[in-house]
Amino acid sequence: MNEAAQIVIAASVTILTIVLSLVGVQIIFLLRDLRKTLAKIDSILEDTQNFSSRLSHSLDSFGATISGFKTALSILGFFKKEKEKKENE
């Protein structure tokens, strides 16, 4: 009876060791895939940040252009008023 118990315990330990080793290998593969996925997500976030940064700069530039046009129109309006004043005198 004593030998049978030792054989069962040895077999159980061997089977558990094999199963836990396979689970460990699967966890390693899972963590490697997770790392690749996180790298891809990081790349996507960087691309999105670059795009939004470029869009922001473009909108700032467009706003500055519009502001320049407004200033130019106000200067032209000033000269037009001055010309009308001189013509009325």
C-alpha contacts under 8 A as a table, 3 or more apart, distances in Angstrom:
res1	aa1	res2	aa2	distance
1	M	4	A	5.19
1	M	5	A	6.42
2	N	5	A	5.32
2	N	6	Q	6.41
3	E	6	Q	5.10
3	E	7	I	6.18
4	A	7	I	5.07
4	A	8	V	6.17
5	A	8	V	5.09
5	A	9	I	6.07
6	Q	9	I	5.11
6	Q	10	A	6.00
7	I	10	A	5.11
7	I	11	A	6.01
8	V	11	A	5.10
8	V	12	S	6.02
9	I	12	S	5.04
9	I	13	V	6.09
10	A	13	V	5.15
10	A	14	T	6.10
11	A	14	T	5.06
11	A	15	I	6.09
12	S	15	I	5.15
12	S	16	L	5.99
13	V	16	L	5.12
13	V	17	T	5.99
14	T	17	T	5.10
14	T	18	I	6.27
15	I	18	I	5.17
15	I	19	V	6.16
16	L	19	V	5.05
16	L	20	L	5.94
17	T	20	L	5.22
17	T	21	S	6.00
18	I	21	S	5.10
18	I	22	L	6.27
19	V	22	L	5.17
19	V	23	V	6.19
20	L	23	V	4.92
20	L	24	G	6.07
21	S	24	G	5.01
21	S	25	V	6.27
22	L	25	V	5.08
22	L	26	Q	6.20
23	V	26	Q	5.05
23	V	27	I	6.17
24	G	27	I	5.04
24	G	28	I	6.26
25	V	28	I	5.06
25	V	29	F	6.37
26	Q	29	F	5.08
26	Q	30	L	6.08
27	I	30	L	4.90
27	I	31	L	6.08
28	I	31	L	5.18
28	I	32	R	6.20
29	F	32	R	5.08
29	F	33	D	6.21
30	L	33	D	5.16
30	L	34	L	6.09
31	L	34	L	4.88
31	L	35	R	6.11
32	R	35	R	5.08
32	R	36	K	6.38
33	D	36	K	5.09
33	D	37	T	6.13
34	L	37	T	5.00
34	L	38	L	6.09
35	R	38	L	5.12
35	R	39	A	6.17
36	K	39	A	5.06
36	K	40	K	6.30
37	T	40	K	5.12
37	T	41	I	6.21
38	L	41	I	4.97
38	L	42	D	6.04
39	A	42	D	5.03
39	A	43	S	6.21
40	K	43	S	5.01
40	K	44	I	6.21
41	I	44	I	5.03
41	I	45	L	6.13
42	D	45	L	5.06
42	D	46	E	6.14
43	S	46	E	5.10
43	S	47	D	6.20
44	I	47	D	5.10
44	I	48	T	6.15
45	L	48	T	5.00
45	L	49	Q	6.07
46	E	49	Q	5.00
46	E	50	N	6.10
47	D	50	N	5.09
47	D	51	F	6.10
48	T	51	F	5.07
48	T	52	S	6.11
49	Q	52	S	5.17
49	Q	53	S	6.01
50	N	53	S	5.03
50	N	54	R	6.14
51	F	54	R	5.16
51	F	55	L	6.07
52	S	55	L	4.94
52	S	56	S	5.99
53	S	56	S	5.05
53	S	57	H	6.24
54	R	57	H	5.11
54	R	58	S	6.11
55	L	58	S	5.01
55	L	59	L	6.13
56	S	59	L	5.12
56	S	60	D	6.13
57	H	60	D	5.01
57	H	61	S	6.09
58	S	61	S	5.03
58	S	62	F	6.06
59	L	62	F	4.92
59	L	63	G	6.04
60	D	63	G	5.03
60	D	64	A	6.18
61	S	64	A	5.03
61	S	65	T	6.19
62	F	65	T	5.02
62	F	66	I	6.22
63	G	66	I	5.10
63	G	67	S	6.10
64	A	67	S	4.95
64	A	68	G	6.12
65	T	68	G	5.00
65	T	69	F	6.28
66	I	69	F	5.05
66	I	70	K	6.24
67	S	70	K	5.06
67	S	71	T	6.20
68	G	71	T	5.05
68	G	72	A	6.10
69	F	72	A	5.00
69	F	73	L	6.07
70	K	73	L	5.10
70	K	74	S	6.13
71	T	74	S	5.11
71	T	75	I	6.21
72	A	75	I	5.12
72	A	76	L	6.19
73	L	76	L	5.00
73	L	77	G	6.02
74	S	77	G	4.91
74	S	78	F	6.14
75	I	78	F	5.01
75	I	79	F	6.34
76	L	79	F	5.13
76	L	80	K	6.08
77	G	80	K	4.96
77	G	81	K	6.18
78	F	81	K	5.18
78	F	82	E	6.25
79	F	82	E	4.98
79	F	83	K	6.07
80	K	83	K	5.05
80	K	84	E	6.18
81	K	84	E	5.05
81	K	85	K	6.14
82	E	85	K	5.07
82	E	86	K	6.31
83	K	86	K	5.17
83	K	87	E	6.23
84	E	87	E	5.04
84	E	88	N	6.13
85	K	88	N	5.16
85	K	89	E	6.36
86	K	89	E	5.29
